[in-house]
């Protein structure tokens, strides 16, 4: 609603502009003539508690101003991706239940629409594109459904093994590559659903047992051998210490 319905409008507009510069987020003051109240609204950006604190120090122009942050589909889809990655998404509650859960999760989060890195950004863009379908904008319920049905491995921006020049995290690491190629059964489901890696030893043995491994599979397995050797040596050392303790004379 236009801000000229109240004489405070121009002052609150200037305040909103200052906050917009400070938090790099557009703010819109809106007047409710029925209740004679002002509300400062914005999308994503800083959490409400942060803006309330800024209003308290803004002087009399901000007295009694309410705040409301709305979450975009981008923020909710990113939260769904992260929750699924963490194994915490509840598939059975439906899209409205998902939205409520994610909104509560993001209540105190700063700029919830910002991915943590290039890989997460690419995965988010793929999800939003797939959730757009025939619409002009992504549909959040569709995004939730896609993740619930197909998991998140299909959102990875690359299925190739990372090389020495891949510093952006888009390509797969050695254990990710072997998991993507060889995981089966529960390990396949865990990978596709939440990018859960298969056990180190199982991954290397799977590459070894492959009658026709790709060059990248061989490279990935060889890159993991030092970690596997350290793991096995640690198990042997613990076994030796435990069994030797049985043979120690008792006092």
Secondary structure, DSSP 8 states (H G I E B T S, - for coil): --GGGSTTHHHHHHHHHHHHHHHTS--EEEEETTTTEEEEEEESSS-HHHHHHHHHTS-GGGTT-EEEEE--HHHHHHHHHHHHHTT---GGGHHHHHHHHHHHHTTT-SSTT--SSHHHHHHHHHHHHHHHTTSSS--HHHHHHHHHHH-SGGG-S--SB--TT--SS-SB-HHHHHHHHH--THHHHHHHHH-----HHHHHHHHHH-TT--HHHHHHHHHHHHHHHHHHHHHHHHHHHHHHHHHS---
